[in-house]
Amino acid sequence: MYSRILILRFPETEVQKPLVCSLVKNYDLMFNILNATILPKKEGIMVLELFGTRKNFNEGVQYLKNQGVSVQNASQEVKRDNDKCTHCGACTAVCPTGALSIQRPEMTVVFDQSKCSVCELCVPACPPRAMKIRPVNNNLF
């Protein structure tokens, strides 16, 4: 199984079309939407993890591009500096995916990077600046 986290930018002419659903139906791909802002008659942005065979993945990405969708590999990730983290929990209040949570009864902040959508909301919310953005390899295929 091949998977990548992608950033899709839909032009305003394409936001009403079920393009992501076509990836399932026509290319036998699975997806997990990590973050999305799609407004009618405006550009839409979606961060999703796309799964499938490499062949179907490549064909599905080409289909999106042919529809006018900009496709980018997520080129960054969120990392936590454990030495700086004071476990105050401020980041957990803004995390939309539950990647940051409080472990009870210890009251420590747990960071599950596999749930992170790279929305970056935790970075400015962190008082000791323990949350950082880090570039990653930007190869799409």
Secondary structure, DSSP 8 states (H G I E B T S, - for coil): -EEEEEEEEE-TTTTTS-HHHHHHHHH--EEEEEEEE--TTS-EEEEEEEEE-HHHHHHHHHHHHHTT-EEEE--EEEEE-TTT-----GGGGT-SSSSEEEETTTTEEEE-GGG-----THHHH-TT--EEEEE------
